[in-house]
Each structure stands twice: as structure tokens, then as C-alpha cells.
């Protein structure tokens, strides 16, 4: 809470990768680390969809939806 202050928000990715394509595994063991840390800290968080990833270092990810989390301090 000291890091973001009483009125600030922090924006970070919901998952470390873009959404999986069809026929790819949906559950990846380490993907929950991006969200569970804020649950353990009991901070309010909401997920916001970002329509599509238009550019990427990996061209196979272009056009896939991406999500971000908005994290706030308690109170």
C-alpha cells in the first residue's frame, strides 16, 4: 500500500501471456501468480479486457485479446 499510495492505482497484466489460441491448453500452472499475489495482499482488484494485441515481439500473438488488472489500495 505504501508503494501505490492512498489514491493511486496500479495497472498490470492479468496473465503473463496473451489469451491461448484454440486447441491450446487453457490452464497453465504458473499463470495464476499474476493475480494471486493481490488476493494474498487483500487488495481490491478488477480485470479489464483490452480488445486486441496489435503488436507483439512474437508475431503469432498479434490479434489476440489481452487483459489488465487495476489494483488499488484498501479503503
Secondary structure by P-SEA (a helix, b strand, c coil): cccccccbbbbbbccccccccccccccccccccccaaaaaaccbbbbbbccccccccccccccbbbbbbbbbccc
